[in-house]
């Protein structure tokens, strides 16, 4: 899949809700109820990060049992990981950056990739590869809203899903930017709430996040 094709596919996915929950699932048995709680609150696009041993099993379980969810894999760093998450049923992949090997693997496959960028040079390189949609990471340490505003002037064709340090309070400011499609955040599924199985509370947080308006 070319970068352009990947971006086209991702446009529809990332446009489904203003917030993409970024989830580090420690116990795969919690994946399905967690996904159902988030979907019930209006957040259907879910990113399961490959930072836990349960991640692949969690992706597989959600893909199999939660038909309303669009499950993707985060922290995808290698071609092997890209292949593995596709085999488990992921609908898209997210990376904190973009290496030539990873982009080449995405180009050979069919799984849409959201590559990461944090500087103008990185954005320009991804645009050259045909990627119009990117993860802006780490959002807050990389300059946050001010940085995205600055990038919009010389690089208006680039659109972003900023992730990293965004909170329920700051999300609306990001979403008001014309070059932001959605934001990624973990606040909608606090680890302690997941451990307790507080699915009702997580649904409430998801409802509040889903209600955030995307300007334009």
N, C-alpha and C positions, 0 to 999 in steps of 0.2 A: 504494500500500500504506500502510495506516495504521501509526502507530507501534506500536500493539498487535499488529497482524499481523506486523510485522517482528520484534518481540520474540519472538513465538511461534515463528517460523521459526528464529530464532537460537538459541533454547533447545536445540533438537536438535543444531544444528551445534556450538555451543560446549561441549556436554556430551560430545562424542566423545572428548576427551582433556584432561588437566589443563593442557597447555601448547600454545599456538598459536605456532609459529615466526614471527617477524617478519623478513622476508627482503628485503634490498635487492639485487636481482639485477643485476649489471653486464653480464653476457654472456648473452643469451637462450639460447645453445646449452647453457648449464649448467643451465637451468631444469628440464628433464625428469630428468636424473640426480640433481639435488639433491632434487627432489620424491620420486623413487623411494626415495632413501636415507632420507628422513625418514619416509615411509610405512612402509618396512620396519622402522623402529625403533618404530612405533606411534603416530606423530603424523600424522594424516591431514588435519587442518585447517591450511591454510597461508595466511599473509597476505603477499602481495607488495606492497611499498610502492611508491607512484608517485613515488619519489625518484630514479629512474634512467631513462635513455632506453630501456632494455631492458624496462621493467616491463610494458607492455602486451603485447609479444610473448611475454614469459615467462608471463603469465597465459593467453594463448591457447594456448601450447604445452602447458602443464600440463593445461588443461581438455580439450584434444584427445587427449593421449597418456597421461595418468596417470589412469585411470578411478577408482582407489581414493582419489584426493585430492579434498578439498573446498577448492578454491582461491578465495581472496577477495582483494580489493584494499584496501590501506591508504593512509593519507595522502590520502584522497579529500576534496577541499576545495570542489568546485564541482558544479553540476548537469551540466555538460558532461562532467566526469570520471566522474560516476556513470553517465551514459549510455554512455560509452566502455568502461568496465570491464564493464558488463553485455553489451555487444556482443561483447566478447572472451571471454565465458564465465565471468566471475566469479560465484560463488554467493552472495557477500555483500560488503558494503563496510564499511570502518572509517574513521572520521574522528577527528582529535585533538580536535575541538570540535563545535559545532553552531550553524549560522547559520540564520535563517529561510528563506533561499533554498534551502539544502541540504535542510532538513527538508521544505520544500514539494515539492522535486523527488523526494525519497524517497516522499512521500505519493502522487505521481502515478504512480510506477513500481511495479515488482514485485520489485526487488532489496532484500533486507533490509539495513538500515543499522544499524551499531553506532556511535552518536554518542558523542563524548567529553564528559566533565565532570570538573571538579576541585574544585568548591565546592558547598556546600549549595544555593545559589540556582540554580546550573546544573542540579543534579540535580532540583530541584523543577520547573524549567521543562520538562525532558525528561519527567518524570512526567506533567505536565499535557498534554503532546503524545501521551501513550500509550506512551512508551518505558520499559519496566521493566528493560531490559538496556542497560548503558552501558560505555564504555571509561573507566576511571579513569586520566587522563593529565595530566601526567607523574607516574607513581606515586611514585617516591622523592622528587623535589623537592616534590611536593604534600603530603607528610606520610606517605606509605607506609602501613604497617599501622596505625599509631596513628590516622591520618585516617580510614581505612575503618572502624575500630572506632567512632569518634565518629559517623560518618554513619549507622551501622546503628541507633543508638538512635532518632533522630527520623524516619528514613527507611528503615524495615525492608523496604519493598516494592521498593526499588532493589537491583539486583544488578549486579555489575561484573566486567569483565575488565581488571584493572590491568596497565598496560604503561608501561615507561620506567624503566630502571635496575635492573630485577629480574634477579637472577642465579640460578645453579643452587643456591647456598647459601641465598638468601632466599626462593625460590619456595614452599617448603613452609609457611613462616609465613603467607604470603598465602593459600594454598589452605586453611589451617585455619579461615579466617574464614567464617562462615555466609553473608555477602553476596557472596562471591567465587565465581564459576562456574568460571573458569579464569584463567590468566595469559598474557600475551604476552611473548615474550623472543627475543632474537637469539643467545643463547649456544649454542644447539643447532646453529648453522651459522656458525662463525667465518669471517670473510671470507678469511683465509689458507687455511683448509681447503678452502673452495669454490674458490679460485684454483688450488690444487694438485689438485683433483679427488679429495680424500680422502673418498670416499663411505662407505667402511667406518667411518672415524672418526666421521663425522657420524651414521651409523646408531647407533653406540654411544652418542653423546650423546643421541640421540632416545630410545633405549631407557631410559636413566637418567631422562630427563624424563617419559616416559610412565609410569614406575613410581611417580611421586609421587602419593600418595594424596590424594584430595579428601575432606576430612572431611564427614560427613553425606551 
